[in-house]
Amino acid sequence: MIRRRAEPAFKAELERAAAESHAEALASLRALAGDATTALRDVLRDKTAQASARVAAAKVVLERSDPERGAVRAELAVAVRDEADRAAEALRSLTTEELSELQALTERSN
């Protein structure tokens, strides 16, 4: 086999097969791009999804939609996630009575 790899015809066929395999794999991934975009959109819009999942989806969308500014937007997404995590932690520390008061205030403001 090692000797055959040195043969120009064999080497060319091997490279052609590898390129074809790569092209097929890339085509398969591109065919899934619409589904991936839909999944990201669904996670972003799902108000019951965990904040970290929504921020991760937002990060992917922002990075891919504008690669030059994606890093800055990614940092912003991380900051938003961190703030959401802090808010969630604060909510978890509330007593049942405090939660009831908060819910009542929220209902009155809507």
Long-range contacts (C-beta under 8 A, 24 or more apart in sequence): 51-81, 51-84, 51-85, 51-88, 52-81, 52-84, 52-85, 55-80, 55-81, 55-84, 56-81
